[in-house]
Every structure is written in structure tokens, then in C-alpha cells.
């Protein structure tokens, strides 16, 4: 079932780094930022992760938890987290269940060839489990600030 704006998130379960099992109900009472990115250890994804890292205290202060999501495996995620000293967990969606659920798998042209890839996208779920905002096909510059502003608008703690 695809998440719909201003509706409760469907039930699902995903494994993240740090042995965290992510479910929407596990984070009830807190806003959740799910950001989908194409691949660990690549320039744009590294920049985006570092921006979420650098603003992480502000997300926490606003009552939000941040999770990055990509198709990379847990070992790649752990190394990516360690290299960048990321204070948040990364969900390993190796079977693309979340990617398909949120509709972020897109056909792209890379070096003249059609490939299936992740469209850089972010979703904001409020403290009651309702999908409040979505950003699709985003550019990294200025995006994290925009997400934080939206978190503050929806968060009772901000």
C-alpha cells in the first residue's frame, strides 16, 4: 500500500543499522524523517548525509528522528555511517520493499543507458503517524533546511 499525504502510514517493518527495527508505531509520538537516496559513498549522497548529520541536533530538538534509506546492504550502511560519523540510522532496503512502497524507484539514464535507480526523495511523518510532506526528485542544496522547517511546523516540541 502506497503512503498518501495526510493519511496514516501503512504498517511495515524495516531493518536499520544499530540493530534497529523500524516500524511506524515504534516511533509514535515523534516526527519521522525518511530520506531515500541512491547509493552509499557517492558524492551527492555523502553531501546529503553530512547535511542531515550537521543539523541532526536541531531535528532532535524539534522532536524528530531521521532515517536514511537506500538499497545498499547493512555492511555498506555501517561503513558509510562510521566514515561520516552519522548520528542516525540507515535502513537497508535491499529488496526494495520500501522503495516501491514509497514510489521512489525510477528509470534513469546513466551514461546513455536506462537503469533503475532511486529518485532522491524525503518524507515527513508526524508524531501521530500521518504522512505530512513529501519531496521528490530533490536537489541536495538547501533541502535539509527545508525539511527541518517543515518538521518544526508539524512538531509539538518545536
N, C-alpha and C positions, 0 to 999 in steps of 0.2 A: 504494500500500500504506500503510495506516494504522500509525503507530508504536504499539507495545504496551509497556506497563510491563515492566521487567526483561528486555527483548529489545533486540537491536541495532537501531539506527535504519536504516531502508531508505536506499538510496543516492538522493541527489538533489543538485541544483545550484541555487544561487540567487545573484543579483547583489545586492551591497550597495554602500553609499556607499564612497567612497575607493577605487573600482575593485577591491573585494574580491570574489572569487568564493568563496561559501560552499559547502562540501561537508562532510559529517561527517568524512571521512577527512583533510581539510585541517587539522582541529583535534584529531586523535588525540593523546592524551597530556595533554589539557586538558579540564576540565569545560566544558560549553557551556550557557549560559542563553539560551533563545529565548523572548522575551516578545512576545506578539501583542497589539496594541492597535488600537482602531477608527480613529483619524484623527490625523494631524499637526495641530499648532496648536489643539487643543481642550483645555478645562480639565483634565479627568481625565487625558488622555494626556500633557499637559505636566507635570502633577504627578508622574505615574509615571516619566516620563523623567528628571526632575530628581532623583528619589529614587535611581534607578539610577545617575545621574551622581554624586551626592554619596557614594554607597557604593562607587563603582567601584574605588577603591584597595583596598578590602577584598576585593572579588571577585578582583582580580588577585593579591593576596597569597594567596588560597585556591586559586590555580591555575585560575581560571575566566575565560572570555571571555563577554561579554554581547553579544547582538544583539537589536535591536528589529525587529519585523516588522509591516507593515501593507500595505494595498492602495494606498497613496499612491505616486506616481511618484518617480523619483530626484531630480528638481529640488525637489520638495516636501520630501523627506527631507534633502537637502543644506541647504536653508534652515532646516529645523527643527533640525538638528544645530548649524548655525552660531549660530542665535539662542540656543540653550540651552547652547552650548559642551559638547556631548556628547562624551565621550572614546571612545565605542564606535560601531560601525557600525549602520546601519539597512538592512534588506533590503526592497527594493521588490517586493512580490508583486502586481503589477498584474493578473496573470492568475489570481490566487487559487489557484495550484497548491499552495503550502504551506498556505494557509488551509484548503483542502479536505482535504489530506493529514492535517493535524492535527485536523480536525473542529471548527474554531473559527468557521465561518460559520453564523450562526443567524438565524432570523426574529425580528425585534424589532418592537415597537410604538413608533413615534415620531410624536408629535403626532396620535395616533389612527389612523395608517396603518401597515400592515405593510410593513416594509423588511428587506432582507437586510443584515446587518452582522456585524462581528467581535465575538465574545464575548471579553472581556479574559481572557487565559489565558497561563500560563507553563509551560515545560517545561525540565527539567534533564536533561542528557545527561552521563554520567560520562566519565572520561578514556579509557575503552575503547569508547565509542560506544554505551553501553546507556542507554536511557531509564529514569531512576530515579525521577523525581517529575513530577507534573503538577498544576497548579492551574487550575481552570476557573471562569469566572464570578466572578472575584475582585473584591474591593473594593481600592482603591489603598492605603488606610491600613494600615500595618503589613505589607504584602505583601512589600516588598523585603527587609525584615529576615528574614522567614520563609524566603525563597528563599536568602539568604546563609547562614542557619543550616543549611539542607539541603545547600548546596554544601560547607560545612565538614565535614559528616558523611560525605560521599562522596569528598572530595578527599584525596589522599595528601599534598598540600602544606600543608594547613591546620594 
